[in-house]
Amino acid sequence: MAASVTKTPERPLHDYLTAVSDSTGVRVGSALPMGTSQQDNGGNFAFFSRHATRVRLELFDRPEDKIPSRQIELDSTRNRTGDVWHVWVDGILPGQLYAYRVDGPYSPSEGQRFNFATLLLDPFATAISRLANWDFGKALGYDPSAPERDMACSKIDDAADMPKCVFTHEHFKWDGDQPPKHPWSKMVIYEAHIRGFTFHSSSGVQNPGTYRGLVEKIPYLKDLGVTSVELMPVLEFNEKPGTLAQSQTGAPLGDYWGYNPVVFFAPKASYSSSGGLGQQKLEFKEMVQAFHRAGIEVILDVVFNHTGEGDELGPTLCFRGMDNAIFYTLAGDKRYYRDFTGTGNTINANHPVVRDHILAALRYWVVEMHVDGFRFDLASVLGRDESGKLLANAPLLERIAEDPILRDVKLIAEAWDAAGAYQVGSFSKQRWAEWNGRYRDDVRRFWRGDDGMLGAFGSRICGSADIYAHSGRGPESSINFITCHDGFTLNDLVSYRYKHNQANGENNRDGGTDNFSENYGAEGETADAGIDAVRKRQIKNFLLTLLISRGVPMLLGGDEFRRTQNGNNNAWCQDNDTSWFDWTCLGRQGEIHRFVRGIIAFRRAHPVLSEERFYIDAEIQWLGRAGGSPNWFDPKEKALACAIRESGQVSLLLMFNAGTNPADFVLPPPSHGFRWHLAVDTSGLTPEDPFADGEEPIVDSSMPWSLKARSSAIFVARRQVAK
């Protein structure tokens, strides 16, 4: 009976900050498992802090409470095993709210920022209560009015302005749920934002903007041909930090995307339709279960490279108050943070304790939440040491790849960071796939008509052997994409030459400038039918290229019906019509939706396009306009074709013309007894783009095929039927 407990009535804040009392219903507890767990009709609490000198567990009845119902002071000797503080409390049930106060040295110049006045979230919390207006400005561990600012410790209690952790249980009836385990060669990834996907009034779902709302759209995704959804961040974050305002209206801007987590284990509470006191965890599990029943994998976009605590002037929410010098990478002057993420701080990912914490989070999402894979935001950060040096064999990356629990999990890296690292093709060894940024850029430049792109384009559609073969990896390591959440939508890529981010409150300074985009005659939306026809054809060219390329295709959600962000290429703060999916576009842009659905089906029907190996010379023949080899070294050449063999027979002929004039191609002869049929022509009108399987018209091989400007085509070889 080491810890002491207080039943606390309503009283002044200054009183309860120093209260200690008896030890009724409290035991020492155990150091494992970390986090919370139900044990012996009570709850065990355990977390890491090496440099703390005092810890208090506080229990709350309601999320908005500023005074706890119970306070449990941990004994620094008995309630501590090594660097793990722990305590067991009788009668703890699921739904119990809790948080910590942790004391120690407040010495920013030495890297420590303990402050007993600040209420802290449990780094292992599996649910965080909702707080409608979570003001980070009230969670500062320093006194912003002091001349020395963050060097002066704040004495203001922030409990009333902080959400609380929720004690949860892991019981769930999975009913034999099994992961689909699609091979890379069968995957079509669909990137989406849980709230934005269904929040618009046009979505037609009963639970808009939630996990259940997404479940309601599973039939749509299944019909499209999607095998895997990649969900933008669901780790708990504050969507209303209050740091920016719209330049035109002054309205506050939020964190819509969610790339600023506060803890690594808790699903976003506001994405739950039924509540934020543990219901979010239940709904998330129900969502995963529903996707698996439909044969669709769930991949999470996870952020382990930084947190929402920001730089030295940011709030103290969790890690900073638990053990700042261990959880974060600090500069030479330890008052400041090394920033390899562009957010103000960097997680110290290769410290052994932090490595274990990240691994524990990944295992939790796989074992308890049944997630199928992860996309690691700014993954190059996870390969840096405490000084910022990129490690050749980063311990964390190897641990993740070799972890026995994560063995069948999809691992996808965004293989760059905000400090100049760009590791596409060299990120790590086996098991890791990568967002292929070079695929995106080279395909965009080819279809824009840039000079000298023929060779790069050819390599990209064949799986990028020039990027991955040297490390012994195949095309399955390349996550191919044209667009993603970060940048223009596909519609905007062909509608805007310049970014239009004025609404983001940074005078259009934010967002990338190397978009390789074009507007084809007018900036933005236009009533000109000729311009729109070119844009539509280019959209089809991009989608066709993506879905015939070896590697793993990833489609940005909404591109299949020309979702627009009105030229905003960095809509991270736009929780409004800019980002929400307007489902009325599906009716207006049915031609594009039909095209995407058809090309996904075509890819599935021709597995040669997606094999997990690079083409060999006997399988692919490159062709120029006259039927011979292409003129690879002519920078002005914009047209290319290739014939592909499948099962020993020439089965497919692909043609691409990024030029502004038609390109006449001599058709190579198909295998004996076969004739060419036109399967797809992006210059054609629906429903002949693509043709339905078995309805492809025969082509006269003796005549050159005139491929129209800015268009592509696919021919299939079919056995000639004797009459």
Phi, psi and omega in degrees: 000080189264319184277160178243152186229148178231131167274118192250113173284172176299127179198171184299147182300320185297336181285311187287342180297337182244008186287140172220150182207208188282181187247034182298125175069023183233135176233173183302319183082184182231153183284341180231145358285158176291154183088216180246150177203148176276126181216128171051053177062026178208191181236135175258136181237131180210135175208167183263135164200115183282323189255003178292147176247346182206138180222138173229131171267130179240133180252141184233151178271326182225151181301327184273358184296139175261342179243129182287155175280334177216146175232129184236109181275126180271137177281129187291349177257307187278327180267032182215129173239108186064240179258010182255123176266139186207155179199147175247135182234129181292145171078009180286128180239160175305137184102348178296133178267142181205166174196175182238155162240132184229128181247161181168194182292131168259095184216079184306324181295341176255006175091005182247138184223044176293143178205111184291343180283341182266133177279133186244141173282147176289124179301339180260008182302133179262000172200143177237134181294155178288146171220109190301320182231076182281106184265106179299335180295341178263005181246026181281135177274000181236171181263104184292344180273349181284147179302325181272001176051247188290355175279347181257121183287134178280147176249011183273126177283136185242017187302322182291341184251012179244141170292169181241153174285152180244124174288121184236167173244166184257006183291127177202138180274093184283343177055047176072020181307134178228141178293143180298327179053050177295135172295153180308322185293342181258359189275142166228111185269142179236114181271130183211158176255126188302312182290310185295334184296324185231005187286332181299144183299341182277356186292332178075015180262160180278337184233070186296141174076019187229173174303317180290328175298320178295320178301321181296340181262005179302317178303323178297313182294320179297316180295326179293329181111013181288138176253339187211132173258134174252109187268128174299164197313132174245354175297138187308133179212167178264112182281354181227061182290341175073038182260339182226159175224152177298134183292329182279318188251341184080000179294142181294146177253146181250185174259090184285316184295314178096024180274038178220071185292153174257332171217168188253356186249347191259127174287150185301124183291322185288351175273002177267138179273348189245357178141169183239030179246042182110342179298330180299326179290318178297313181296322179298316180296319177299321179297312180299316180301318180294319177298316181296322177298332178271001180078022182248132179279155176243116178248130181259136171276110186248146181242103177245008184268340179201176177228176180283005181281349173066203183275199184297343179259010181273179183284160172254109188242323188203271188302319181300321181274347179274315177183077188308315187290342179265318185284337184242154174273117185257155179282180177304314168276106191292359172293333187250162182252141168288135185238095176259008187242348183076015183241354179110338177215168179220128177293139181277068196295336183258013166286136184306320180294317181289323174305312181297323181294316179294318178298319178299321179296314180299315179298320180299313182295331179278310186286313186269329185252354174063031177288148186263344183184174183220141168251120187266112178297137179041055188295338179299332177300325182290352178256011180261148175271187185297334179272352181100358180289136176285125183272141180294318178232076186300127184303318182296316182295321177292319180298316180298314183294327185259358183297128184295329180287329182267011191301323183260010184271141176287130179241119183234128182253135161274096197276053174201174175213186185271005181248015174106350178291135174219104191242026177298119182096346182224019187296308182203191183269215183299161176087329183274125166265165184223141164299119184270090180295333178289326174301308180307309186291317183291321179291320176300315183293321178300309184286341173287342179096019179296148179290150170072025185255002187299311182296315180297320179297316179300319179293321183294318182287346178264005176107003176064053177299329180294341180263321191249338187296327184298335181262008178081010180263162181251188182295342177294347176281348184259110170274105183276136177206151174261319180224159175210183181304328185268091181135195178291149163289169181295320177301317183286334178299329180254010182237346183227131174275334184232155175287153179225079187251024183303327182291350182278356175081013181236026176055037176067019178277336184278166179085152182288155178252341180269073185267343182052044182254171178205151182254348175061033170125343179205139180278113178088200184300141181215153175265000182286112184296326180294315178296317182294328178296319177296316180300316181297319179295320179294322176301316179295321178299316179297315183292319177298313180302314181302319190267358171253358183278140169291149191115188185251114182283137173236125181256130173286126181305132181097341178297336181286352172223030172061045174299138181240149170246019177056038175087002177279119182253018178207061190276035184299334186250011187257083176270072186198195183300339178301319187255332183293145179287118175270103186286352174292339177298330181299321177289320182286331185243040180301332180297317180290318179301315178299321180297313181300313180301319181290320182288326174298317178296322179297317178300317181295326181283345182233079185299345177300334182287343188232016181298151183272049174203163179277152176299145168258165186303326183288348184260344184220135179238119180275139186228139170266189184296322185274002178101343177274198180292149178294157174271082186300333190261005176271109184296342181271352181285128185237007184237146187203149175218160174209143175255135185241132177266140178223124183056039176083353182246145172292115188244333184226146173230120182250135180232141180221132178225104179268002181280172181266004176233157177300153177236122180268123181248135169280126183280129176290151180290137174287176178299158183302131179087004180244159174226151179282139174235140179279117181264321184217139171216109185292347176271354181280169180261147176299141010263031183254032182210064020261168173284151176293150181302127181091352181248014182289129181289148177287146181246140177282104184290344182281348182251144176299148176262124180268106179272120186296163179302143178047059178210168179219161183211153175230133176243141176244142178269123179237144181298134180287128181268126180292139180270000000 
